[in-house]
Amino acid sequence: MAISRRTLLTSAAAVGALSASGRVFAPAIAQNTPLRIGILAPRSGIAAAPGENGIRATQWAAERFNAQGGIAGRKIELVIAEESSPKDTIERFSKLVQQERVDCVLGIISTGVGLALGPVVEEARALTIYWDGTTQDGVEEKIPNPRYLFRSTDNECEAIMSSLLSIKHWKGKFATVAGINPDYSYGRNNMAAFIALLKRFNIEHKVVTEQWPKVGTMDLTSHVAALKAAKPDLIFSSLLFADLPVFMKQAHAAGLTQDTKLVFPAAGFQHTLMKKEFTPEGMLFGHNTLYFANPNASPLAKEFVAWYEKTYKDYPEWEADRAYFAFASYKAAAEKAAKAKNGSWPSQSDIIDAMVGISVESLGGKGSWRKDHIAEQTFVQGFTTHKNNYDFVTLGSFETMYSTDLQKPPGANFWEWIKTAQFKI
């Protein structure tokens, strides 16, 4: 989402307030005190479902870690606050850091919130690990060399993967292309990346319409009508919030899902709502970094999915993996740093240094951290099937790719990188 001048001024004011207070982030480090972990995640609005997925995974991890002795001997306490608007989230972050005295902050799903919060994190000097929400404006880095902030994989990774799979499986089988994507940087970047890769691989195509509904728009009838009138061979869509199943129902009713190739790299955000009655087989469907029914999943992942289903009568999506990965990374780094100090609790600086290059087993597979504090993780995409025991679609066939093949290297320009990267198809 675009960052307004008012938001930037608000961020600057928050930074100034932190500085003026004279209380730069300095968490308690006594070995026998509880380890306080702050969580910022949405619990209402269009991002409530992924927010709850992340919170639940964090709570599961906290119980699991505490049963094993905590983190480097310290038992964990979670302090959960709401992610909402950039302004309000910045205020809650400041409260977590200055009043709640948390040792680390985890969370953030929205790109807009992540962009606004990033400078505040650096000014407060508070170790913060984002679950999601790339901190890029478009795909231009605004915080190129963060010290205290660790960020998720580029949000464009799933668009790159779905573009490559579309070319691999459907080359020569489509000529006209349409898009319906949320009207903010994520949707704009994904559509542009898809077109850029079609050009890169010399795929002849014509874009017949591009639809840009505002985030959270639930009446999509005009957009569906425009797509229907354009008669595309292929529709590319980055819809991922509550508007996605609404679109699928309306597209099905309009006959758009019958013979049209569908490329939905972020559909896994709403996977249990993608019912068979309106979601076709053979649709290219992205589960990002966690596919709950992956037969190749680790024992850790299978245990989590079983717990989630038993507890909530539901199945987790990828925000659960992002949250667990952030938490497990902090645990691994803290314990690595503590070991280097003969068991004494390490400083925040020690933990930050230990995070770089560390690798952990997450719910979606191995993940690690680059020197620029960007995550590397495994992505899953495939083609939908109705052949399962659920009332929603799963993947009949799928592929996995590691983000080293999907995201730009440190310091690179995204659009220039697309032109020269050695992609694997």
C-alpha positions as CSV (number, residue, x, y, z in Angstrom):
1,M,0.0,0.0,0.0
2,A,1.2,3.5,-0.8
3,I,2.9,5.4,2.1
4,S,1.5,8.9,2.4
5,R,3.4,12.0,3.5
6,R,1.2,12.0,6.6
7,T,2.3,8.5,7.5
8,L,6.0,9.4,7.0
9,L,5.6,12.4,9.2
10,T,3.9,10.2,11.8
11,S,6.8,7.7,11.6
12,A,9.3,10.6,12.0
13,A,7.4,11.8,15.1
14,A,7.4,8.3,16.6
15,V,11.2,8.1,16.0
16,G,11.6,11.6,17.6
17,A,9.5,10.5,20.6
18,L,11.7,7.4,21.1
19,S,14.9,9.5,20.9
20,A,13.6,12.3,23.1
21,S,12.6,9.8,25.8
22,G,16.3,8.9,26.3
23,R,15.2,5.3,26.6
24,V,16.8,3.5,23.6
25,F,15.7,-0.1,23.5
26,A,17.5,-2.1,26.2
27,P,15.7,-5.3,27.2
28,A,16.2,-7.1,30.5
29,I,19.0,-9.6,30.3
30,A,19.0,-11.3,33.7
31,Q,19.3,-15.1,33.2
32,N,16.4,-15.9,35.4
33,T,13.9,-13.4,34.1
34,P,11.2,-14.3,31.6
35,L,12.1,-13.7,27.9
36,R,9.4,-11.3,26.7
37,I,8.6,-11.6,23.0
38,G,6.4,-8.9,21.4
39,I,4.0,-9.9,18.6
40,L,2.4,-7.4,16.2
41,A,-0.2,-9.0,14.0
42,P,-3.7,-8.2,12.7
43,R,-6.6,-9.8,14.5
44,S,-9.4,-7.9,12.6
45,G,-10.0,-6.7,9.1
46,I,-9.1,-8.2,5.8
47,A,-5.8,-9.7,7.2
48,A,-7.3,-11.2,10.3
49,A,-7.1,-14.8,9.0
50,P,-3.3,-14.8,8.3
51,G,-2.7,-12.8,11.5
52,E,-4.4,-15.5,13.5
53,N,-2.5,-18.2,11.7
54,G,0.8,-16.5,12.7
55,I,-0.3,-15.9,16.3
56,R,-1.4,-19.5,16.7
57,A,1.9,-20.8,15.3
58,T,3.8,-18.5,17.7
59,Q,1.8,-19.7,20.6
60,W,2.4,-23.4,19.6
61,A,6.1,-22.7,19.3
62,A,6.2,-20.9,22.7
63,E,4.6,-23.8,24.4
64,R,7.0,-26.2,22.6
65,F,10.1,-24.2,23.4
66,N,9.1,-23.7,27.1
67,A,8.6,-27.4,27.5
68,Q,12.2,-27.8,26.3
69,G,13.5,-25.3,28.8
70,G,12.7,-22.0,27.0
71,I,15.4,-20.2,25.1
72,A,18.9,-20.5,26.6
73,G,17.3,-21.2,29.9
74,R,14.8,-18.4,29.9
75,K,11.1,-19.1,29.8
76,I,9.1,-17.3,27.2
77,E,6.2,-14.8,27.7
78,L,4.3,-13.5,24.7
79,V,3.0,-9.9,24.6
80,I,0.5,-9.6,21.7
81,A,-0.5,-6.3,20.1
82,E,-2.6,-5.5,17.1
83,E,-1.2,-4.6,13.7
84,S,-3.6,-2.2,12.0
85,S,-2.8,1.2,10.3
86,P,0.9,2.3,10.1
87,K,0.3,5.1,12.6
88,D,-1.4,2.9,15.2
89,T,1.1,0.0,14.7
90,I,4.0,2.3,15.2
91,E,2.5,3.5,18.5
92,R,2.0,-0.1,19.6
93,F,5.5,-1.1,18.6
94,S,6.8,1.8,20.7
95,K,4.8,0.6,23.7
96,L,6.1,-2.9,23.3
97,V,9.7,-1.6,23.2
98,Q,9.5,1.2,25.8
99,Q,6.8,0.1,28.3
100,E,6.6,-3.7,27.9
101,R,10.4,-4.0,27.6
102,V,10.2,-6.9,25.2
103,D,13.4,-8.6,24.2
104,C,12.4,-8.9,20.5
105,V,9.4,-8.0,18.3
106,L,8.0,-10.5,15.8
107,G,5.2,-10.0,13.2
108,I,3.9,-7.6,10.5
109,I,2.0,-8.8,7.5
110,S,1.1,-5.5,5.6
111,T,3.6,-4.1,3.2
112,G,2.5,-0.6,4.0
113,V,2.9,-1.1,7.7
114,G,6.3,-2.7,7.2
115,L,7.5,0.2,5.1
116,A,6.5,2.8,7.7
117,L,7.7,0.8,10.7
118,G,11.2,0.0,9.3
119,P,12.9,3.4,10.1
120,V,11.3,3.3,13.6
121,V,12.8,-0.1,14.2
122,E,16.3,1.1,13.3
123,E,16.0,4.3,15.3
124,A,14.7,2.4,18.4
125,R,17.5,-0.1,17.9
126,A,15.1,-2.9,18.7
127,L,15.6,-6.4,17.2
128,T,12.5,-7.0,15.0
129,I,11.8,-9.9,12.7
130,Y,9.1,-9.5,10.1
131,W,6.8,-12.4,9.2
132,D,5.8,-10.9,5.8
133,G,5.2,-7.6,4.1
134,T,8.3,-6.8,2.1
135,T,9.9,-3.5,3.1
136,Q,10.3,-2.3,-0.5
137,D,8.5,0.6,-2.1
138,G,7.7,-1.1,-5.4
139,V,10.8,-3.2,-5.5
140,E,13.2,-0.4,-4.6
141,E,14.8,-0.8,-1.2
142,K,14.1,1.9,1.3
143,I,16.3,0.4,4.1
144,P,19.2,-1.2,2.2
145,N,21.4,-1.9,5.2
146,P,19.4,-2.5,8.3
147,R,21.0,-3.5,11.5
148,Y,18.1,-4.3,13.8
149,L,15.4,-5.3,11.2
150,F,15.2,-8.7,9.6
151,R,12.8,-9.1,6.7
152,S,10.9,-11.8,4.9
153,T,11.7,-13.0,1.4
154,D,10.7,-10.6,-1.3
155,N,7.0,-10.7,-1.8
156,E,7.6,-11.0,-5.6
157,C,9.1,-14.6,-5.1
158,E,5.7,-16.2,-5.6
159,A,5.0,-14.2,-8.8
160,I,8.4,-15.3,-10.2
161,M,7.7,-18.9,-9.5
162,S,4.2,-18.9,-10.9
163,S,5.5,-17.1,-14.0
164,L,8.2,-19.7,-14.6
165,L,5.7,-22.6,-14.1
166,S,3.2,-21.0,-16.5
167,I,5.9,-20.8,-19.1
168,K,7.1,-24.4,-18.4
169,H,3.6,-26.0,-18.6
170,W,1.6,-23.7,-20.9
171,K,4.1,-22.3,-23.4
172,G,2.3,-22.1,-26.7
173,K,-1.1,-22.7,-25.1
174,F,-2.2,-19.1,-24.5
175,A,-2.0,-15.9,-26.5
176,T,-4.1,-13.4,-24.7
177,V,-3.5,-12.4,-21.0
178,A,-5.6,-10.6,-18.4
179,G,-4.9,-9.5,-14.9
180,I,-6.9,-8.8,-11.8
181,N,-4.6,-7.7,-8.9
182,P,-5.0,-5.7,-5.8
183,D,-4.2,-2.0,-6.4
184,Y,-1.1,-1.6,-4.3
185,S,2.6,-2.4,-4.7
186,Y,2.3,-6.1,-4.2
187,G,-0.3,-6.6,-6.9
188,R,1.3,-4.1,-9.3
189,N,4.7,-5.6,-8.9
190,N,3.5,-9.2,-9.4
191,M,1.6,-8.4,-12.6
192,A,4.6,-6.5,-13.9
193,A,6.9,-9.4,-13.1
194,F,4.7,-11.8,-14.9
195,I,4.7,-9.7,-18.0
196,A,8.4,-9.1,-17.8
197,L,9.1,-12.8,-17.6
198,L,6.9,-13.6,-20.6
199,K,8.9,-11.0,-22.5
200,R,12.2,-12.4,-21.2
201,F,11.4,-15.9,-22.5
202,N,9.9,-14.6,-25.8
203,I,6.4,-15.7,-25.1
204,E,4.1,-14.1,-27.6
205,H,1.2,-12.6,-25.8
206,K,-1.3,-9.7,-25.7
207,V,-2.5,-8.1,-22.5
208,V,-6.2,-7.6,-23.2
209,T,-7.2,-6.0,-19.8
210,E,-5.8,-5.3,-16.4
211,Q,-8.2,-4.9,-13.5
212,W,-7.1,-3.1,-10.2
213,P,-9.6,-3.4,-7.4
214,K,-8.8,-1.6,-4.2
215,V,-7.7,-3.8,-1.4
216,G,-10.7,-5.3,0.4
217,T,-13.2,-4.6,-2.4
218,M,-15.9,-7.2,-2.1
219,D,-18.1,-6.2,-5.0
220,L,-16.1,-7.4,-8.0
221,T,-18.9,-7.7,-10.5
222,S,-17.6,-4.9,-12.8
223,H,-14.1,-6.4,-12.8
224,V,-15.5,-9.9,-13.6
225,A,-17.6,-8.4,-16.4
226,A,-14.5,-6.7,-17.9
227,L,-12.6,-9.9,-17.8
228,K,-15.4,-11.8,-19.4
229,A,-15.7,-9.3,-22.2
230,A,-11.9,-9.4,-22.8
231,K,-12.0,-13.3,-23.3
232,P,-8.5,-13.9,-22.2
233,D,-6.8,-17.3,-22.5
234,L,-5.0,-16.8,-19.2
235,I,-5.8,-14.7,-16.1
236,F,-3.0,-13.8,-13.6
237,S,-4.2,-12.7,-10.2
238,S,-2.5,-11.8,-6.9
239,L,-5.8,-11.5,-5.0
240,L,-5.1,-13.0,-1.5
241,F,-7.4,-11.6,1.1
242,A,-11.1,-12.1,1.7
243,D,-11.9,-10.8,-1.8
244,L,-10.3,-13.9,-3.4
245,P,-13.0,-16.5,-2.7
246,V,-15.6,-13.8,-3.6
247,F,-13.9,-13.3,-6.9
248,M,-13.8,-17.1,-7.6
249,K,-17.5,-17.4,-6.9
250,Q,-18.3,-14.6,-9.3
251,A,-15.9,-15.8,-11.9
252,H,-17.3,-19.3,-11.8
253,A,-20.8,-17.9,-12.2
254,A,-19.7,-15.9,-15.2
255,G,-18.0,-19.0,-16.8
256,L,-14.5,-17.6,-16.5
257,T,-13.1,-20.6,-14.7
258,Q,-14.1,-23.3,-17.3
259,D,-11.7,-22.9,-20.1
260,T,-9.4,-20.1,-18.9
261,K,-6.0,-20.8,-17.5
262,L,-5.7,-19.4,-14.0
263,V,-2.5,-18.3,-12.4
264,F,-3.0,-17.4,-8.7
265,P,0.4,-17.3,-6.9
266,A,-1.0,-16.3,-3.5
267,A,-4.2,-18.3,-3.4
268,G,-3.0,-20.4,-0.5
269,F,-3.7,-17.4,1.9
270,Q,-7.4,-18.5,1.6
271,H,-6.9,-22.1,0.7
272,T,-9.7,-23.6,2.9
273,L,-12.2,-21.1,1.4
274,M,-11.4,-22.1,-2.2
275,K,-14.2,-24.6,-2.4
276,K,-14.5,-27.2,-5.1
277,E,-17.9,-26.0,-6.1
278,F,-16.4,-22.8,-7.6
279,T,-12.6,-23.5,-7.8
280,P,-11.6,-25.6,-10.8
281,E,-9.1,-28.3,-11.2
282,G,-5.9,-27.5,-13.1
283,M,-5.5,-24.0,-11.7
284,L,-1.9,-22.9,-10.9
285,F,-2.1,-22.3,-7.2
286,G,0.5,-20.9,-4.8
287,H,1.0,-22.0,-1.2
288,N,4.1,-19.8,-0.6
289,T,6.2,-21.4,2.1
290,L,3.8,-23.8,3.6
291,Y,1.5,-26.4,2.0
292,F,-0.4,-28.2,4.8
293,A,-0.9,-31.4,2.8
294,N,2.7,-31.8,1.6
295,P,3.4,-35.5,1.6
296,N,7.1,-34.7,1.9
297,A,6.7,-32.5,5.0
298,S,9.0,-32.9,8.0
299,P,7.8,-34.6,11.2
300,L,7.7,-31.1,12.8
301,A,5.3,-29.8,10.1
302,K,3.1,-32.8,10.3
303,E,2.9,-32.5,14.1
304,F,1.9,-28.8,13.8
305,V,-0.7,-29.4,11.1
306,A,-2.3,-32.2,13.2
307,W,-2.3,-30.0,16.3
308,Y,-3.8,-27.1,14.3
309,E,-6.6,-29.3,12.8
310,K,-7.4,-30.8,16.2
311,T,-7.4,-27.5,18.0
312,Y,-9.1,-25.2,15.4
313,K,-10.9,-27.6,13.1
314,D,-9.0,-25.9,10.3
315,Y,-5.8,-26.1,8.3
316,P,-2.9,-23.6,8.5
317,E,-1.6,-21.5,5.7
318,W,1.8,-19.9,5.1
319,E,1.7,-17.2,7.7
320,A,2.0,-19.9,10.3
321,D,5.3,-20.9,8.7
322,R,6.6,-17.3,8.5
323,A,5.8,-16.8,12.2
324,Y,7.4,-20.1,13.3
325,F,10.5,-19.4,11.2
326,A,10.9,-15.9,12.7
327,F,10.6,-17.3,16.3
328,A,12.8,-20.4,15.7
329,S,15.4,-18.2,14.1
330,Y,15.5,-15.9,17.2
331,K,15.8,-19.0,19.4
332,A,18.6,-20.5,17.4
333,A,20.5,-17.2,17.3
334,A,20.1,-16.5,21.0
335,E,21.3,-20.0,21.9
336,K,24.2,-19.8,19.5
337,A,25.3,-16.5,21.0
338,A,24.8,-17.8,24.6
339,K,26.9,-20.8,23.9
340,A,29.7,-18.5,22.7
341,K,29.5,-16.7,26.1
342,N,29.7,-20.0,28.1
343,G,25.9,-20.0,28.8
344,S,25.5,-16.3,29.8
345,W,22.6,-14.5,28.2
346,P,24.0,-12.6,25.1
347,S,23.5,-9.0,24.3
348,Q,21.1,-8.0,21.6
349,S,24.1,-7.2,19.3
350,D,25.4,-10.7,19.8
351,I,22.0,-12.2,18.8
352,I,21.8,-10.0,15.7
353,D,25.3,-11.1,14.6
354,A,24.4,-14.8,15.2
355,M,21.2,-14.5,13.1
356,V,23.2,-13.7,9.9
357,G,23.7,-17.0,8.0
358,I,21.9,-19.1,10.5
359,S,19.7,-21.9,9.2
360,V,16.7,-23.5,10.9
361,E,14.1,-26.1,10.2
362,S,10.7,-24.3,9.8
363,L,7.2,-25.7,9.1
364,G,7.8,-25.3,5.4
365,G,11.3,-26.7,5.3
366,K,14.8,-25.2,5.8
367,G,15.1,-21.4,6.0
368,S,18.1,-19.1,6.5
369,W,19.1,-15.5,6.7
370,R,21.3,-13.5,4.3
371,K,23.9,-10.9,5.2
372,D,21.4,-8.2,4.2
373,H,18.9,-9.6,6.7
374,I,16.6,-11.0,4.1
375,A,15.2,-14.5,4.5
376,E,15.7,-17.5,2.2
377,Q,12.9,-20.1,2.3
378,T,11.2,-22.8,0.2
379,F,8.2,-22.1,-2.0
380,V,5.4,-24.5,-3.1
381,Q,3.1,-24.2,-6.1
382,G,1.2,-26.6,-8.2
383,F,-2.1,-27.5,-9.9
384,T,-5.4,-27.9,-8.1
385,T,-7.3,-31.1,-7.8
386,H,-10.7,-32.1,-6.4
387,K,-9.4,-35.6,-5.6
388,N,-9.1,-35.3,-1.9
389,N,-11.2,-35.7,1.3
390,Y,-11.8,-32.0,1.8
391,D,-14.4,-29.6,0.5
392,F,-11.7,-27.3,-0.9
393,V,-9.0,-27.8,-3.6
394,T,-5.6,-29.2,-2.8
395,L,-2.6,-29.7,-5.1
396,G,-2.6,-32.7,-7.4
397,S,0.9,-32.1,-8.5
398,F,3.3,-29.5,-7.2
399,E,6.9,-28.2,-7.3
400,T,9.2,-26.6,-4.8
401,M,11.8,-23.9,-5.4
402,Y,14.2,-22.3,-3.0
403,S,14.2,-18.5,-2.9
404,T,17.8,-18.3,-4.1
405,D,16.3,-19.0,-7.5
406,L,13.4,-16.6,-7.0
407,Q,14.6,-13.4,-5.4
408,K,17.1,-10.8,-6.4
409,P,20.5,-11.0,-4.7
410,P,21.6,-8.3,-2.2
411,G,21.9,-4.9,-3.7
412,A,20.4,-5.8,-7.1
413,N,17.7,-3.9,-8.9
414,F,14.8,-6.2,-9.3
415,W,13.9,-5.2,-12.9
416,E,17.5,-5.4,-14.1
417,W,17.9,-8.7,-12.3
418,I,14.9,-10.2,-14.1
419,K,16.6,-9.4,-17.5
420,T,19.8,-11.4,-16.7
421,A,19.0,-14.0,-14.0
422,Q,19.6,-17.6,-14.8
423,F,16.1,-18.9,-14.0
424,K,15.5,-22.7,-13.8
425,I,12.5,-23.9,-15.7
